Amino acid sequence: MFKLTVAVTGIVLLLGCTSKEERSLMDSYTKNINYHKQLQKTEKTQLYENNVTKVMMTATYLYTPTEDKNDTRDETFIVGIHLENEASEELNYGLLLNGTKAKEVEELSTDDARLKELSFISEWGEYYLVTFPHVKSKKVTLVFESDRYGKGKLYFAKVAKYILTKQAF
């Protein structure tokens, strides 16, 4: 009986010791859970000229896991392009997913609802909804290539990245 009383008292004391900061942090996280989930699927690359960033690209993979083993949904990304002192028409760039060109590219306005829960959104960027054909692989590589500044690679996964490799991305 004494052991039970000590155990219950200990549990009550431990449960009563949560701080206000911890509660507000958890409330903030649960309120913005979609933002944090999208942040986990966002990658960034930069292209340089003489150690100066000329182009920055961010991409968010919009893949959602499913129980269907025969999943054939297209691969969809929201891509943001930030250029320094250049119009996008002058840059001549392209995107490839595992070596395949995009099926569809739709330009998004900066007030588009799909951009509200994403990070790295600014008024100076151009944003696109880019759709690629389905890829069976659990790893996908999005390559941003510019005739003028070279190319940058972004690595995404349909499962947690640490499951697929022992190396850091």
Secondary structure, 3 states (H helix, E strand, C coil): CHHHHHHHHHHHHHHCCCCHHHHHHHHHHHHCHHHHHHHHCEEEEEEEECCEEEEEEEEEECCCCCCCCCCCCCEEEEEEEEECCCCHHHHCEEEEECCEECCEEEEECCCCHHHCCCCCCCCCCEEEEEEECCCCCCEEEEEEEECCCEEEEEEEECCCHHHHCCCCC
